[in-house]
Amino acid sequence: KLYNDTFNARVVPKYDGKNLSINGTNALKPLREHQKNVIQRVISSGGNTLISHAVGAGKTYEMAASAMKLKQLGLVNKPVFVVPKTLVAQWGVEFHDYFPTARLLVADDGSFSPDNRKVFINRIANGAYDAVILSYEQFEKVKMSDSYTEQFYREQIDEVIAAIEDERASNNKNSLSVKELEKKRKQLQYKIDKLTSKAKDEDNITFEQLGIDSIFVDEAHNFKNLEYVTNMNNISGLGNKQGSARAFDLYTKVRYLQQLNNGRGIVFATATPVMNSMSEMYVMQKYLQPDLLKSLGINSFDAWAKQFGEVVN
């Protein structure tokens, strides 16, 4: 019993995709064994997966094939691929190379110009595409609705309040974490007040209206800069706690899709998911497993770090 409780309590699943078949694949470009296995993992996870294969492993093919298979299974209708600006055109070419009959909408440099932006976004909303391919910058320009953004901010405030209560319950009533969390709560309330006081633009098409139901992010390490609060200010390598607007924008959209689709909706691909700090591990879990963190009562980075330390020990 002691051995099983200590060592056999967790079993790492193995995904076998050897019998996997995907309609429309280029016969001249068969999938390799590790690619089929990771596609099977994407399917089994319901579309919440981190593909952390090394450079040269064929992550582009893995992501494209995963989206096509999820679509064929009826689990995804219209996925969007968010990729570095310099790779948008290349992604379109390679996707068509792997799936010659796929119907793609690939943005170019002029797609989001002031004259073309609304037309192109309308094409996304009204078209039946196997995949939409956008750059980071273009994806960020498609905003969530004000009503959802306000709801999201209020959910974040609830999480902050829960984290404050956890800190106070641990006899840390005047800790730096509590002060930082209180500051964060006020910042979120300010954002709500600013959002509700601004004039509404009824002509804008919002992200919710596009019909997008899954996001595939290439070079996902570019979105690891998600804000968080910690009391561990004396530890180096924790990254920028303030985060970036780009990461926060993606996080709001990911949470929207996960709430819409029973927890699924995001596939990350990067050869460097964790570079130099455990805060990056926490951020990855916030994107990919937010419901798991919530079920474990983890409302802050410090709570996560404490539990992580107990598991390691």
C-alpha positions as CSV (number, residue, x, y, z in Angstrom):
1,K,0.0,0.0,0.0
2,L,2.8,2.4,0.9
3,Y,4.5,1.7,-2.5
4,N,1.3,2.2,-4.5
5,D,0.3,5.3,-2.6
6,T,3.8,6.8,-3.1
7,F,4.8,5.7,-6.6
8,N,1.7,4.2,-8.4
9,A,-0.8,6.9,-7.6
10,R,-0.4,8.6,-10.9
11,V,-0.1,7.0,-14.3
12,V,1.1,9.0,-17.3
13,P,-1.2,8.2,-20.2
14,K,0.2,7.0,-23.5
15,Y,-1.5,8.0,-26.7
16,D,-1.3,5.6,-29.7
17,G,-2.3,7.0,-33.0
18,K,-1.1,4.2,-35.2
19,N,-4.6,3.4,-36.4
20,L,-5.5,7.1,-37.0
21,S,-6.7,8.2,-40.4
22,I,-7.5,11.7,-41.6
23,N,-9.5,12.4,-44.7
24,G,-7.9,14.7,-47.3
25,T,-4.3,14.1,-46.3
26,N,-1.7,14.5,-49.1
27,A,-0.7,10.9,-49.9
28,L,2.8,12.0,-50.7
29,K,3.2,13.4,-47.1
30,P,2.3,10.6,-44.7
31,L,2.3,11.4,-41.0
32,R,5.1,10.0,-38.9
33,E,4.5,7.9,-35.7
34,H,5.1,10.7,-33.2
35,Q,2.8,13.0,-35.2
36,K,0.0,10.5,-35.1
37,N,0.5,10.0,-31.4
38,V,0.3,13.8,-30.6
39,I,-2.8,14.1,-32.8
40,Q,-4.4,11.3,-30.8
41,R,-3.5,13.2,-27.7
42,V,-5.2,16.4,-29.0
43,I,-8.3,14.4,-29.7
44,S,-8.3,12.7,-26.3
45,S,-7.8,15.9,-24.5
46,G,-10.8,17.4,-26.3
47,G,-8.6,20.1,-27.9
48,N,-6.7,21.4,-24.8
49,T,-3.1,20.4,-25.5
50,L,0.5,21.6,-25.3
51,I,2.5,20.3,-28.2
52,S,6.1,20.8,-27.0
53,H,8.0,18.9,-29.7
54,A,11.5,20.0,-30.6
55,V,12.2,22.2,-33.7
56,G,12.0,20.1,-36.8
57,A,9.5,17.6,-35.4
58,G,6.7,18.8,-37.8
59,K,4.5,20.8,-35.4
60,T,2.8,22.6,-38.3
61,Y,1.6,19.4,-39.8
62,E,0.6,18.1,-36.3
63,M,-1.5,21.2,-35.7
64,A,-3.1,21.3,-39.2
65,A,-3.9,17.6,-39.0
66,S,-5.3,17.9,-35.5
67,A,-7.7,20.6,-36.6
68,M,-8.8,18.7,-39.6
69,K,-9.4,15.5,-37.6
70,L,-11.3,17.4,-34.9
71,K,-13.4,19.0,-37.6
72,Q,-14.1,15.6,-39.2
73,L,-15.2,14.2,-35.8
74,G,-17.6,17.1,-35.3
75,L,-15.7,18.4,-32.3
76,V,-14.6,21.6,-34.0
77,N,-16.3,23.7,-36.6
78,K,-14.1,26.7,-37.4
79,P,-10.6,26.8,-35.9
80,V,-8.3,29.8,-36.0
81,F,-4.5,29.5,-36.3
82,V,-2.6,32.4,-34.6
83,V,0.9,32.5,-35.9
84,P,3.9,35.0,-36.1
85,K,3.4,37.6,-38.7
86,T,6.3,36.4,-40.8
87,L,4.9,32.9,-41.0
88,V,1.3,33.6,-42.0
89,A,1.8,33.1,-45.8
90,Q,4.1,30.1,-45.1
91,W,1.4,28.5,-42.9
92,G,-1.2,28.9,-45.7
93,V,1.2,27.2,-48.3
94,E,2.1,24.3,-45.9
95,F,-1.5,23.7,-44.8
96,H,-2.6,23.4,-48.4
97,D,0.4,21.2,-49.1
98,Y,-0.7,18.8,-46.4
99,F,-4.4,19.1,-47.2
100,P,-4.9,20.1,-50.8
101,T,-8.7,20.3,-50.7
102,A,-8.9,22.3,-47.4
103,R,-10.8,25.5,-47.5
104,L,-8.6,28.2,-45.9
105,L,-8.9,31.9,-45.2
106,V,-5.4,33.3,-44.9
107,A,-4.9,36.9,-44.0
108,D,-2.3,39.1,-45.7
109,D,-0.8,42.5,-44.9
110,G,-3.8,44.4,-46.2
111,S,-6.5,42.3,-44.6
112,F,-6.7,44.4,-41.5
113,S,-6.1,47.8,-43.1
114,P,-8.7,50.5,-42.2
115,D,-10.4,49.9,-45.6
116,N,-10.5,46.2,-45.5
117,R,-10.8,45.2,-41.8
118,K,-14.5,45.0,-41.5
119,V,-14.9,43.2,-44.9
120,F,-12.3,40.6,-43.9
121,I,-13.8,40.0,-40.5
122,N,-17.2,39.6,-42.1
123,R,-15.6,36.9,-44.4
124,I,-14.5,35.1,-41.2
125,A,-17.9,35.3,-39.7
126,N,-19.9,34.3,-42.7
127,G,-17.6,31.8,-44.4
128,A,-17.4,28.0,-43.9
129,Y,-13.6,27.5,-43.5
130,D,-11.6,24.5,-42.4
131,A,-9.2,27.0,-40.9
132,V,-8.6,30.7,-40.6
133,I,-4.9,31.8,-40.3
134,L,-4.1,35.2,-38.7
135,S,-1.0,36.9,-37.3
136,Y,-0.7,37.7,-33.6
137,E,-1.4,41.3,-34.3
138,Q,-4.5,40.6,-36.5
139,F,-5.9,38.2,-33.9
140,E,-5.6,40.8,-31.2
141,K,-7.5,43.4,-33.3
142,V,-10.6,41.2,-33.1
143,K,-12.0,42.2,-29.7
144,M,-14.3,40.5,-27.4
145,S,-17.6,42.2,-26.8
146,D,-17.9,44.7,-24.0
147,S,-20.5,42.6,-22.2
148,Y,-18.2,39.6,-22.1
149,T,-15.2,41.6,-21.2
150,E,-17.0,43.1,-18.2
151,Q,-18.2,39.6,-17.2
152,F,-14.6,38.3,-17.5
153,Y,-13.2,41.2,-15.3
154,R,-15.8,40.4,-12.6
155,E,-14.8,36.7,-12.7
156,Q,-11.2,37.8,-12.3
157,I,-12.2,39.9,-9.3
158,D,-13.9,36.9,-7.7
159,E,-10.7,34.9,-8.2
160,V,-8.7,37.7,-6.6
161,I,-11.1,37.9,-3.6
162,A,-10.8,34.1,-3.2
163,A,-7.0,34.4,-3.2
164,I,-7.1,37.2,-0.6
165,E,-9.3,35.0,1.6
166,D,-6.8,32.1,1.2
167,E,-3.9,34.4,2.3
168,R,-5.8,35.8,5.3
169,A,-6.8,32.3,6.3
170,S,-3.1,31.4,6.4
171,N,-2.5,34.2,8.9
172,N,-1.0,36.4,6.3
173,K,-3.4,39.3,6.7
174,N,-0.8,42.0,6.0
175,S,1.4,40.1,3.7
176,L,2.7,41.6,0.4
177,S,0.5,39.2,-1.5
178,V,-2.7,40.5,0.1
179,K,-1.6,44.1,-0.6
180,E,-0.8,43.2,-4.3
181,L,-4.1,41.3,-4.6
182,E,-6.0,44.3,-3.2
183,K,-4.2,46.5,-5.7
184,K,-5.1,44.0,-8.5
185,R,-8.7,44.0,-7.5
186,K,-8.9,47.8,-7.7
187,Q,-7.2,47.8,-11.1
188,L,-9.8,45.4,-12.4
189,Q,-12.6,47.5,-11.0
190,Y,-11.1,50.5,-12.7
191,K,-11.2,48.6,-16.0
192,I,-14.8,47.8,-15.5
193,D,-15.7,51.4,-14.7
194,K,-13.8,52.6,-17.8
195,L,-15.4,50.0,-20.0
196,T,-19.0,50.7,-18.9
197,S,-18.5,54.5,-19.3
198,K,-17.2,54.5,-22.8
199,A,-19.4,55.0,-25.9
200,K,-20.5,51.8,-27.6
201,D,-19.5,51.0,-31.2
202,E,-22.4,48.9,-32.5
203,D,-20.8,48.4,-35.9
204,N,-17.8,46.3,-34.7
205,I,-18.0,42.6,-35.2
206,T,-16.8,40.9,-32.0
207,F,-14.8,37.7,-31.6
208,E,-18.0,35.9,-30.3
209,Q,-19.7,36.6,-33.6
210,L,-17.0,34.9,-35.8
211,G,-18.1,31.3,-35.1
212,I,-14.5,30.5,-34.0
213,D,-14.6,27.5,-31.6
214,S,-10.9,26.5,-31.3
215,I,-7.6,28.4,-31.2
216,F,-4.3,26.9,-32.4
217,V,-1.3,29.0,-31.3
218,D,2.1,28.6,-33.0
219,E,5.2,29.6,-31.1
220,A,3.0,29.8,-28.0
221,H,5.9,30.8,-25.8
222,N,5.2,34.4,-27.1
223,F,2.1,34.4,-24.9
224,K,3.7,33.2,-21.6
225,N,3.7,36.8,-20.3
226,L,0.4,36.5,-18.5
227,E,0.0,38.7,-15.4
228,Y,0.0,37.1,-11.9
229,V,0.5,38.2,-8.2
230,T,3.1,36.7,-5.9
231,N,4.6,37.2,-2.5
232,M,7.9,35.7,-3.6
233,N,9.6,38.9,-4.7
234,N,13.0,37.7,-3.5
235,I,13.2,35.0,-6.1
236,S,14.8,35.8,-9.4
237,G,13.6,34.6,-12.8
238,L,9.8,34.9,-12.1
239,G,9.2,37.0,-15.2
240,N,7.1,40.1,-15.6
241,K,4.3,40.0,-13.1
242,Q,2.4,42.8,-14.9
243,G,2.0,40.7,-18.0
244,S,1.2,41.9,-21.5
245,A,-1.9,43.0,-23.3
246,R,-1.3,40.3,-26.0
247,A,-1.3,37.5,-23.5
248,F,-4.3,38.9,-21.6
249,D,-6.3,39.2,-24.8
250,L,-5.6,35.6,-25.7
251,Y,-6.5,34.5,-22.2
252,T,-9.9,36.2,-22.4
253,K,-10.7,34.4,-25.7
254,V,-9.4,31.1,-24.4
255,R,-11.6,31.3,-21.3
256,Y,-14.6,32.2,-23.5
257,L,-14.2,29.2,-25.7
258,Q,-13.5,26.9,-22.8
259,Q,-16.7,28.0,-21.1
260,L,-18.6,27.6,-24.4
261,N,-17.2,24.2,-25.1
262,N,-17.1,22.3,-21.8
263,G,-13.5,23.2,-21.0
264,R,-11.8,22.7,-24.4
265,G,-10.7,25.2,-27.0
266,I,-6.9,25.8,-27.1
267,V,-3.9,24.0,-28.6
268,F,-0.4,25.4,-28.0
269,A,2.7,24.5,-30.0
270,T,6.2,25.5,-28.9
271,A,9.6,23.9,-28.6
272,T,10.2,26.1,-25.4
273,P,7.2,25.9,-23.2
274,V,9.3,26.5,-20.1
275,M,12.6,28.5,-20.4
276,N,13.7,29.7,-17.0
277,S,11.0,29.9,-14.3
278,M,8.2,27.9,-12.7
279,S,5.9,30.8,-13.3
280,E,5.8,29.8,-16.9
281,M,4.5,26.4,-15.8
282,Y,1.7,28.1,-13.9
283,V,0.8,30.3,-16.8
284,M,0.6,27.3,-19.1
285,Q,-1.8,25.6,-16.7
286,K,-3.9,28.7,-16.4
287,Y,-4.4,28.6,-20.2
288,L,-4.8,24.9,-20.6
289,Q,-6.2,23.6,-17.3
290,P,-8.0,26.5,-15.5
291,D,-10.9,24.3,-14.3
292,L,-8.4,21.8,-12.8
293,L,-6.7,24.6,-10.9
294,K,-10.1,25.9,-9.7
295,S,-11.2,22.4,-8.6
296,L,-7.9,22.2,-6.5
297,G,-8.7,25.5,-4.9
298,I,-5.7,27.2,-6.5
299,N,-6.5,30.8,-7.0
300,S,-3.0,32.4,-7.2
301,F,0.5,31.7,-8.2
302,D,1.7,31.3,-4.6
303,A,-1.0,28.7,-3.9
304,W,0.1,26.8,-7.1
305,A,3.8,27.1,-6.1
306,K,3.0,25.7,-2.7
307,Q,1.2,22.7,-4.1
308,F,3.8,22.2,-6.7
309,G,6.5,22.2,-4.1
310,E,4.6,19.5,-2.0
311,V,4.3,17.3,-5.1
312,V,8.0,17.7,-5.9
313,N,9.0,17.0,-2.3
